[in-house]
Amino acid sequence: MSKRPEKNAGEKTPVKRRLRDPEGTRERLLQAAFREIHRSGFQSAGIDTILAATNVTKGALYYHFESKEALGYAVVEEKIARLTRDRWLHPMQSEGEAIDILIGVVRGLPTRHADVRESCPLLNLAQEMSPLDEQFRKRLERIFLAWQEGIATLLRKGKSQGTVRRNLNPDETASFLVAMVEGHASLAKNAQDAKVWEVGIKNIVGWLESLRQPGNRKRGRSNRVSRGAV
């Protein structure tokens, strides 16, 4: 009988490669669920469709999320909230004048037909689920409030710098800006027409220009940011 070759001194036993990646699996499920919910809505989102997109078993899904609702809540907290942070809150912390920054963010919103067709995921879920599920409503409300507070904080900074109208109410103005953005997004989605959204952006920019402190008006000099998705 042949003998197994002896190991050299100091030779290490090969470590078996770990095939499981629970964090990666959870992230893939969240990404697929976000896409499916954005496309079809939460109530119509199919668990089987999500599993097929990730090649994950149903058992693995329910290991990470105890129910479809729990998966939906995680999508709101980890995907949609991050979207708002990346597209609004983080850019609003940039250096510069408040109105320039806000105009840059608004001009950076997408005008592609695909984005207009599916619209804002925060808006879509709020319209669909806020009347039906209190846990969805509370989570979505926190995102809206954080968005508004980020705008209000920037406007307060602008007032302190003397670049924003002194008689402006930052909280009310922030709420109105969010309402305009989501309202125009809703109109464009219903019309299925990117031109409706482009006109909306133009109107919002014109309104933002009117918020400058008299004597600090700028035409065509507002900062621009690269286009991203809503």
Buried (B, 14 or more C-beta within 10 A) or exposed (E): EEEEEEEEEEEEEEEEEEEEEEEEBBBBBBBBBBBBBBBEBBEEBEBEBBBEBBEBEEEBBBEBBEEBBEBBBBBBBBBBBEBBBEBBBEBBEEEEBBBBBBBBBBBBBBBEBEBBEBBBBBBBBBBBBBEEBEEBBEBBEEBBEBBBBBBBBBBBBBBEEEBBBEEBEBEEBBBBBBEBBBEBBBBBBEEEBBEBBBBBBEEBBEBBBEBBBEEBEEEEEBBEBEEBBB
